[in-house]
Amino acid sequence: MPIYEYQCQKCKEVFEIFHKIDEECNPACPKCLGKAKKLISATNFILKGAGFYVNDYPSKSRQEARKSEKEASEKPISVKTEEKKAEKKADAK
């Protein structure tokens, strides 16, 4: 169940309540029993798991390795290299 923050409209006291998302909640201030208004607040959102961090937020060394692999695959193969490969195959036969 999520935690919701509320603020009293009379005394401005801020308090938290646990309740379901679809549950109707008309909270009263625990201090003065006044009407309360729901607040929008920051949450603690933590992504855990082996795949998430490695895939989406790699370390500097992984970024550099990926960059060098990409550059190596983008380099055009020279004609001489292809000729050498063909000669090696012919020599092997």
Residue, then its C-alpha position, 0 to 999 in steps of 0.5 A: m500500500p502506498i503512503y500518502e501525505y496530507q496537510c491540515q487546512k487549519c493548523k498546517e500539520v503534515f501527516e502520512i496515511f497508508h491506504k489503497i489507491d482506489e480507497e476513498c479517504n477523507p482524513a482528519c488531522p490527528k492534532c486538531l481534527g481539521k480537514a486535510k488536503k492531499l500533498i504531492s511529494a517526492t518518492n523513493f524510487i529505486l530500480k534494482g536488478a542485474g540487467f537494468y544498470v548494466n544495460d541502461y547506465p554502464s560504467k565509464s569503462r563499459q562505455e569506452a569499450r562499446k565505443s571502440e567496438k562500434e568504431a572498429s566495426e564501422k571502419p571500411i575493410s581495405v582492398k589489400t586486406e581482402e586480397k591478403k585473405a584470398e591469398k591465405k585461402a589459396d595457399a592453404k589449398 
